[in-house]
Amino acid sequence: MTLRVTVWNEFRHEKESEKVRSVYPNGIHTAIGEGLGSGVQVAYATLDEEEHGLTEARLNETDVLIWWGHKAHGDVQDSIVERVQKRVLQGMGLIVLHSGHFSKVFKKLMGTTCDLKWREADEKERIWVVSPGHPIAEGIGEYIELPQEEMYGEHFDIPQPDELIMVSWFEGGEVFRSGCTFHRGQGKIFYFRPGHETYPTYYNEQVRRVIRNAVNWAAPTTRERPNYGNHKPLEKIGG
């Protein structure tokens, strides 16, 4: 079965900044979607569409949602956040990229501030694979090296990840948990750090490979949802 992936992006930076537009002329979401290759069915949704492009129908037809946001987290309607959370709990996969760590969606699912240290200084990032047997790291070497990226540094205020796949080192000396998995309800979540809007990170083939791997990992299972609430006994109770 072909996986159905929706790539969500604010799509504000590209409209307002020539510098960003020169890197991603068709939007960050398009670069991410193109990196997924031909094996998936890709749809796009952006902030300024009606219901942010995330209608009930669209989410019900989405196996994995990829989320990129930065400057307009507060503009996302709470009702849409709750809609996305509900779908994740029901089994939809969620991949949160870079500054999406501060999105309402990610913070609601994590239950923490998701705050961190940051710096823009055009510095080198080396993303070390610390769980080489994990499927998200399939086809990736010992590390991914990016010549220029925004720095994110610890402490990263998230719950203890279920799995830590990658750790970043930055030229300025900081480290960061840059590839983390979480489970919420029946849904699987992957947070992946790189992707500042002024750098061509989403054209990097290893970064694209990680996202492709994460889509396959986060895909929902086909089993039926558990039953909840009052339940009749399976066996006779008492004499």
Buried (B, 14 or more C-beta within 10 A) or exposed (E): EEBBBBBBBBBBBBEEBEEBBEBBEEBBBBBBBBBBEEEBBBBBBBBEBEBBBBBEEBBEEBBBBBBBBBBBBEEBEEEBBEBBBBBBBBBBBBBBBBBBBBBBBBBBBBEEEBEBEBEEEEBBBBBBBBBEEBEBBBEBEEBBEBEBBBBBBEEBEBEEBEBBBBBBBBBEEBBBBBBBBBEBBBBBBBBBBBBBBBBBBBBBEBBBBBBBBBBBBBBBEEEEEEEEEEEEEEEEEEE
